[in-house]
Amino acid sequence: MGTLVEMAGVEFAYPSDNRRAALPVLRGVNLRVRRGEFLAVIGPNGSGKSTLVKHFNGILLPSKGRVTVDSLDTANQDNLLEIRRKVGLLFQNPENQLVSSIVEEDVAFGPENLALPPEEIQKRVAEALEAVEMTPYRHQTVHTLSGGQKQRVAIAGLLAMRPDCLVLDEPSSMLDPPGRRRLFEILLRLHRRGMTIILVTHLMEEAALADRVCIFGSGTILREGTPEEIFSEPDFLISQNLEVPQINCLAAMLRNEGFNIPASILTVDEMVDYLCTLKHAT
C-alpha cells in the first residue's frame, strides 16, 4: 500500500490582528496515511485536530511545510479540484453539508458539478445510497430525517464523487447510540472494500476500531501506534485529558483478579467472546 496523504513539517497559524501575534495551531506535523488504512486521530479539545483535517483536502494551507494527496501538492491551486475529489471531508453537523431538500438531489449535487452525463449521475447516486443503506429514503425530504440518517446522506454525497479517502471530523458526536452503531457499521464496511478512512473522535471505543491511532496534542502528534499499543498506556492517556476505554478498565480489573486478559481485546464483543472461551474451558 502506497502513501495517499502526507504531511511534512506542517505548521499553521490563524491570522491575527496587529496587536497580537498569530498563535501557532499546528507545530511541525509529520504524518503519512497509507492507501486503504483506517487512521483514528484522538486528542483533547483545542489540540488542533479539526485544523489538522482541514489540511487534508486544501481547505486550509500550511504556513510552513507541505501537504500532498496522491503526490498532488495542496498549495498548488491547479490541484485543488482533483484533491477534493480524492478526499471527501465530513464535519460534525451534517446540516452544514446538505444543500438540497430531497435526498437523491443532495447526493447528485457533487456529480452534477463535475458535469457528468445524467446516466452516470443516476448510477452514482444509486450506488452511494445503497452503500449507506438509504435507498428507501431517496425521494424523502431531508428535513424529515433523523440525525444519523442525515449524516449518512452527507456521506453518500461524498461517495458519489468516488473519493479515495473519507475524512470524518467527530461524525458521531451528535448521534444517539443506535445511530452511532449504524454509522460505524457502514464505515467499517467501506473500509473493508478498500476505502481509506481518517477519523477524528473523542470516543476511545471508536478509535479502537482503527488500524492505527494518533494522539494529537499541542498542535503536534504525541504518540502513534496500533490501538493495542496506544491503549496499553493509560497513564499517558490520562495525562492528555483523554479517557481510558472502559474495556481496558475492565480488563485491568480482571487481571487484578488473576485473569490473563490479552492486550489485544479492545471491544465489548471481543471481551464477551474471550470470557465465553474461559467459561467453556472450565
Backbone torsions as a table, in degrees:
resi	resn	phi	psi	omega
1	MET	NA	125.3	179.1
2	GLY	-84.3	174.2	178.5
3	THR	-79.6	130.7	177.9
4	LEU	-99.1	-48.4	-179.5
5	VAL	-122.2	133.6	178.7
6	GLU	-137.7	134.3	173.2
7	MET	-117.1	129.8	-178.3
8	ALA	-128.0	111.0	177.5
9	GLY	58.3	37.9	-173.1
10	VAL	-78.2	127.3	172.0
11	GLU	-125.3	149.9	-179.5
12	PHE	-154.2	139.8	174.9
13	ALA	-139.7	134.7	175.7
14	TYR	-71.9	147.5	179.7
15	PRO	-60.1	149.5	178.1
16	SER	-128.6	171.1	177.3
17	ASP	-80.2	178.7	-175.0
18	ASN	-68.9	-18.7	-176.2
19	ARG	-86.0	-19.7	-176.1
20	ARG	-129.0	139.7	176.4
21	ALA	-73.6	149.9	178.0
22	ALA	-66.0	134.1	179.1
23	LEU	-92.7	126.4	179.8
24	PRO	-66.7	134.9	177.7
25	VAL	-102.3	-39.8	174.3
26	LEU	-111.7	137.5	-174.3
27	ARG	-130.3	94.7	174.1
28	GLY	60.1	49.4	-176.9
29	VAL	-79.1	126.8	172.7
30	ASN	-120.4	123.2	-175.0
31	LEU	-154.7	136.9	172.3
32	ARG	-123.7	132.5	176.7
33	VAL	-115.5	119.1	-178.0
34	ARG	-77.5	148.8	176.6
35	ARG	-61.3	130.0	179.8
36	GLY	85.8	2.5	-178.1
37	GLU	-85.3	152.3	170.5
38	PHE	-111.3	106.8	-177.8
39	LEU	-109.8	130.0	174.3
40	ALA	-107.7	136.2	177.4
41	VAL	-115.7	119.8	179.3
42	ILE	-121.6	158.0	179.5
43	GLY	168.4	160.7	-179.0
44	PRO	-67.1	162.0	175.2
45	ASN	-58.8	137.9	178.6
46	GLY	84.8	5.8	-177.9
47	SER	-80.9	-13.8	178.5
48	GLY	106.5	14.3	-175.5
49	LYS	-64.3	-45.1	-179.1
50	SER	-66.8	-36.7	175.2
51	THR	-63.2	-40.0	178.8
52	LEU	-57.8	-52.0	-172.6
53	VAL	-71.2	-23.4	177.1
54	LYS	-70.2	-12.1	174.4
55	HIS	-82.3	-16.7	-173.7
56	PHE	-71.0	-24.2	176.9
57	ASN	-128.3	23.4	170.9
58	GLY	80.7	12.7	172.5
59	ILE	-63.3	-40.9	171.9
60	LEU	-117.1	147.9	178.1
61	LEU	-116.0	142.0	-176.2
62	PRO	-66.1	145.0	172.1
63	SER	-71.2	-35.5	174.2
64	LYS	-140.1	158.8	178.6
65	GLY	87.9	-167.8	-170.8
66	ARG	-147.1	139.6	174.4
67	VAL	-122.5	129.4	177.3
68	THR	-126.7	145.6	174.9
69	VAL	-123.3	112.7	-176.5
70	ASP	52.8	43.3	178.9
71	SER	72.3	4.4	176.9
72	LEU	-92.4	126.3	-178.3
73	ASP	-77.9	125.3	-178.8
74	THR	-67.3	-20.9	-179.4
75	ALA	-74.9	-13.0	178.1
76	ASN	-89.2	111.0	-176.7
77	GLN	-56.9	-30.2	-179.3
78	ASP	-67.2	-17.5	-177.9
79	ASN	-92.5	-12.2	-167.0
80	LEU	-63.4	-39.9	-179.4
81	LEU	-60.9	-45.8	-179.7
82	GLU	-68.9	-38.1	178.8
83	ILE	-63.0	-42.2	-178.4
84	ARG	-75.1	-18.7	170.0
85	ARG	-75.4	-36.0	-177.8
86	LYS	-76.4	-31.6	-175.3
87	VAL	-121.1	111.5	176.6
88	GLY	-95.5	130.0	-175.8
89	LEU	-112.7	125.5	179.9
90	LEU	-114.6	128.1	-179.1
91	PHE	-94.9	176.8	-177.3
92	GLN	-59.9	-49.2	-173.1
93	ASN	-98.9	111.0	-178.2
94	PRO	-63.2	-23.3	179.9
95	GLU	-56.8	-27.9	-178.0
96	ASN	-75.6	-10.0	-176.4
97	GLN	-120.8	-5.4	178.7
98	LEU	-89.6	124.5	-170.9
99	VAL	-114.7	-11.8	-178.0
100	SER	-123.1	161.7	-176.8
101	SER	-85.9	-20.4	-179.4
102	ILE	-110.1	139.5	-173.1
103	VAL	-54.8	-55.0	-174.8
104	GLU	-66.4	-29.6	177.3
105	GLU	-68.9	-36.2	178.3
106	ASP	-66.1	-43.9	-179.5
107	VAL	-65.4	-30.8	-178.4
108	ALA	-79.1	-10.8	-172.5
109	PHE	-58.6	-47.7	-178.7
110	GLY	-63.1	-54.1	178.5
111	PRO	-58.6	-33.8	177.8
112	GLU	-63.5	-36.2	179.5
113	ASN	-73.6	-14.1	172.4
114	LEU	-86.8	-0.3	179.7
115	ALA	59.7	38.9	177.8
116	LEU	-76.5	156.5	176.8
117	PRO	-62.0	148.8	-178.0
118	PRO	-54.5	-39.3	-178.9
119	GLU	-67.6	-34.4	177.2
120	GLU	-69.5	-39.5	177.4
121	ILE	-61.7	-46.1	179.7
122	GLN	-60.9	-39.9	178.6
123	LYS	-63.5	-45.9	-178.7
124	ARG	-65.6	-41.0	178.8
125	VAL	-61.5	-45.0	-179.6
126	ALA	-62.8	-44.8	-179.0
127	GLU	-65.5	-41.5	-178.0
128	ALA	-67.4	-42.0	179.0
129	LEU	-65.8	-37.9	177.6
130	GLU	-65.5	-39.3	-177.9
131	ALA	-62.5	-31.3	-178.4
132	VAL	-105.4	12.1	176.2
133	GLU	59.8	43.5	179.9
134	MET	-122.4	13.8	-179.6
135	THR	-56.6	-42.7	-179.0
136	PRO	-63.4	-13.5	-175.8
137	TYR	-106.1	12.6	-169.5
138	ARG	-62.4	-28.9	-179.2
139	HIS	-99.5	6.0	-176.0
140	GLN	-82.8	152.7	175.5
141	THR	-75.6	140.2	-173.3
142	VAL	-63.1	-37.0	-173.8
143	HIS	-68.2	-13.7	178.8
144	THR	-88.8	-3.9	-176.4
145	LEU	-83.1	156.8	172.4
146	SER	-74.2	170.1	178.9
147	GLY	-60.5	-42.0	179.2
148	GLY	-65.0	-39.5	178.7
149	GLN	-66.7	-39.0	177.0
150	LYS	-63.0	-39.4	178.7
151	GLN	-64.1	-38.1	179.0
152	ARG	-69.6	-34.3	175.0
153	VAL	-65.8	-40.1	177.6
154	ALA	-62.2	-40.1	176.9
155	ILE	-64.8	-41.4	178.6
156	ALA	-59.4	-39.2	177.5
157	GLY	-60.9	-36.0	175.8
158	LEU	-70.8	-43.3	-178.2
159	LEU	-63.3	-31.3	-180.0
160	ALA	-65.4	-16.7	176.2
161	MET	-86.2	-1.3	-179.3
162	ARG	56.6	56.2	-178.4
163	PRO	-75.3	160.9	171.3
164	ASP	-88.6	-21.3	-172.1
165	CYS	-144.9	138.3	170.5
166	LEU	-109.4	127.7	175.1
167	VAL	-111.7	122.1	-174.0
168	LEU	-122.6	118.8	-176.8
169	ASP	-99.7	99.7	-179.9
170	GLU	51.4	53.7	-172.6
171	PRO	-68.0	-20.4	-175.8
172	SER	-104.4	4.6	-172.0
173	SER	-65.8	-22.9	-178.9
174	MET	-106.2	12.4	-175.6
175	LEU	-106.8	153.4	173.1
176	ASP	-80.9	168.3	-176.2
177	PRO	-54.9	-44.7	177.8
178	PRO	-61.5	-41.0	178.4
179	GLY	-64.3	-36.4	179.1
180	ARG	-66.1	-43.9	179.9
181	ARG	-62.8	-43.3	-179.3
182	ARG	-62.8	-42.6	179.4
183	LEU	-59.6	-44.0	-175.7
184	PHE	-77.1	-26.5	171.2
185	GLU	-60.4	-41.3	179.9
186	ILE	-68.6	-44.9	-179.6
187	LEU	-61.8	-42.3	179.7
188	LEU	-67.0	-35.7	176.9
189	ARG	-66.2	-42.3	176.7
190	LEU	-61.8	-39.8	179.1
191	HIS	-63.8	-42.2	178.4
192	ARG	-62.3	-26.6	178.6
193	ARG	-83.0	-1.4	175.0
194	GLY	111.9	-0.4	-179.7
195	MET	-71.2	135.6	172.1
196	THR	-79.1	129.6	-178.2
197	ILE	-121.3	128.7	170.7
198	ILE	-119.7	116.4	-173.2
199	LEU	-117.6	124.1	168.7
200	VAL	-96.6	125.9	-177.5
201	THR	-149.8	153.4	172.3
202	HIS	-105.7	1.9	-179.3
203	LEU	-100.4	116.1	-175.6
204	MET	-65.9	-30.1	178.6
205	GLU	-64.1	-31.9	175.8
206	GLU	-73.4	-43.6	-180.0
207	ALA	-61.2	-31.0	-178.6
208	ALA	-65.4	-16.4	179.8
209	LEU	-82.4	-10.0	-174.3
210	ALA	-81.6	165.3	172.7
211	ASP	-76.6	-35.3	-176.5
212	ARG	-144.4	146.9	-178.8
213	VAL	-125.3	134.6	172.7
214	CYS	-112.9	131.4	171.3
215	ILE	-95.0	120.4	-176.4
216	PHE	-108.0	131.9	180.0
217	GLY	-158.1	142.7	179.4
218	SER	52.3	35.1	173.7
219	GLY	81.5	13.0	179.9
220	THR	-150.6	170.8	179.6
221	ILE	-85.5	119.7	-177.4
222	LEU	-91.8	-35.5	-179.9
223	ARG	-149.7	149.8	169.5
224	GLU	-150.3	147.1	-178.8
225	GLY	171.5	-173.7	176.4
226	THR	-68.3	160.9	175.1
227	PRO	-54.8	-38.7	179.0
228	GLU	-60.5	-41.7	179.9
229	GLU	-69.4	-44.3	-176.3
230	ILE	-66.8	-44.3	-174.6
231	PHE	-84.9	1.4	173.1
232	SER	-86.3	1.0	178.8
233	GLU	-116.6	66.8	-176.2
234	PRO	-60.8	-34.1	-179.2
235	ASP	-64.1	-37.8	178.8
236	PHE	-69.4	-40.0	177.1
237	LEU	-58.1	-46.3	-179.6
238	ILE	-62.9	-37.8	-180.0
239	SER	-65.0	-21.5	178.9
240	GLN	-100.6	16.1	-179.6
241	ASN	59.6	35.3	176.0
242	LEU	-109.1	146.9	178.9
243	GLU	-77.0	144.7	170.5
244	VAL	-82.7	130.8	-179.9
245	PRO	-54.3	141.2	-177.4
246	GLN	-59.0	-35.2	179.8
247	ILE	-64.5	-37.2	177.0
248	ASN	-65.3	-39.2	177.3
249	CYS	-63.4	-43.9	178.4
250	LEU	-63.3	-42.7	179.7
251	ALA	-61.0	-40.5	179.0
252	ALA	-63.8	-41.2	178.4
253	MET	-62.9	-42.1	-179.6
254	LEU	-67.9	-36.6	177.0
255	ARG	-63.4	-38.5	177.7
256	ASN	-63.3	-23.6	178.6
257	GLU	-91.8	5.0	175.6
258	GLY	100.5	2.6	178.8
259	PHE	-85.3	138.1	-179.6
260	ASN	-92.4	80.8	-176.5
261	ILE	-86.8	120.6	-179.2
262	PRO	-63.4	146.2	178.5
263	ALA	-67.3	-18.3	-177.6
264	SER	-75.0	-9.9	179.9
265	ILE	-81.1	116.1	-174.1
266	LEU	-129.9	-6.3	-178.5
267	THR	-127.2	163.5	179.1
268	VAL	-61.0	-44.8	-178.5
269	ASP	-61.2	-41.5	178.9
270	GLU	-64.4	-39.4	179.0
271	MET	-65.8	-43.7	179.2
272	VAL	-60.9	-45.9	179.8
273	ASP	-60.2	-42.2	-178.1
274	TYR	-67.0	-43.6	179.7
275	LEU	-65.3	-33.6	175.7
276	CYS	-63.4	-39.0	178.6
277	THR	-65.5	-35.8	176.7
278	LEU	-65.9	-40.2	-179.2
279	LYS	-63.5	-42.2	-179.3
280	HIS	-71.5	-24.4	-178.1
281	ALA	-80.4	-15.7	-178.2
282	THR	-90.5	NA	NA
